[in-house]
Amino acid sequence: MDATDPTNAPSPGRIVILTTTHRVAPGLLSWAAWSALRAAEQVICPDPGHPQLPYLREAGVSVGHAAPTGRELVDLAAGGRTVVYIPGADNDPALTDELARLAGSGRVRMPDLELLPGSYDLPGARLLDLVQVMDRIRAECPWSSEQTSEALAKYGVEEVYELVEAIEDGDRDALREELGDVLLQVVFHARIAQDDEDEPFSIDDVAGGIVDKLIHRHPHVFGTETAETPEDVQAHWQRTKAVEKRRDSVTEGIPLGQPALALAAKLAGRARSAGLDVPLPDAADELGEVLLALAVKAAGDGQDPESALRAAARRYRDAIIAAEREDRED
């Protein structure tokens, strides 16, 4: 056979770029990743502090720490060898860019290139990043390190109202942003609570509490009870909540600091759910009693008076802007 026959040339080999995520515990790699690591003629990780390395050593995988160029990596794979490359935290873009240039040049016989995810982010993984960022900000930012929950309370109220506005506007980008701002308030308050000397708790305690509550209050999902309609679900929720809270009055737990129309509707809803027929206070000629009667009626009709008034106010705002525009044109 002709020695110059390209089919007789040695195999260019294989380069496997093995990526991992810091959001999954090191050592928890896929079977495909472990198989590639054990079968490789050479494993390279230029970062000697990479969190995966202790687990690779424990598994008997030898790892080199020299930082090769793209061309050097191609040469290492020549002759049918398999080389596994574990990039650093930034995924070594200079190396991958060089490999792409070599492949596109047409002048280099390239090995097979394979991107192999060794571990994957699970849903909610970026929440771990948020917790880590908040930890650092709390420790290093002069303003954030001095904040208390009492000082931040007003921002929580503002962020919730901005979230409601984004929902009413139907603005998806704003909705995503405002949800993030509300989530920041939760993580910030939990981080402050973690520093409390007397009764500390963490974001994990907050998340664990709401997980337990959701499971307990959804026996039709996580238990043996059934619920065919939204009304059945509400009934389950209220019964379970009553047992948990052991309240003496249906009004307990209703925040009196919320907007007045929402407060009136909430009180009316609680009374109606408890089967109480409570007459409205006298002095119906006073403005407050008139508004109360309207709020109670709206709640009984299944309407949210706070949202209705806010929508009307927004239309009124638009009318004011239109009138101002007409005045300017005149």
Sequence and secondary structure as in RCSB ss.txt:
>XXXX:A:sequence
MDATDPTNAPSPGRIVILTTTHRVAPGLLSWAAWSALRAAEQVICPDPGHPQLPYLREAGVSVGHAAPTGRELVD
LAAGGRTVVYIPGADNDPALTDELARLAGSGRVRMPDLELLPGSYDLPGARLLDLVQVMDRIRAECPWSSEQTSE
ALAKYGVEEVYELVEAIEDGDRDALREELGDVLLQVVFHARIAQDDEDEPFSIDDVAGGIVDKLIHRHPHVFGTE
TAETPEDVQAHWQRTKAVEKRRDSVTEGIPLGQPALALAAKLAGRARSAGLDVPLPDAADELGEVLLALAVKAAG
DGQDPESALRAAARRYRDAIIAAEREDRED
>XXXX:A:secstr
  TT GGGS    EEEEEE  TTS TT   HHHHHHHHH SEEE S TT TTHHHHHHTT   B     HHHHHH
HHTTT EEEE   TT  HHHHHHHHHHHHHSSS   EEEEEESS   TTHHHHHHHHHHHHHHHH TTGGG  HH
HHHHHHHHHHHHHHHHHHHT HHHHHHHHHHHHHHHHHHHHHHHT SSS   HHHHHHHHHHHHHHT HHHHSS 
   SHHHHHHHHHHHHHHHH  SSTTTT  TTS HHHHHHHHHHHHHHTT      S TTSHHHHHHHHHHHHHH
TT  HHHHHHHHHHHHHHHHHHHHHHHHH 
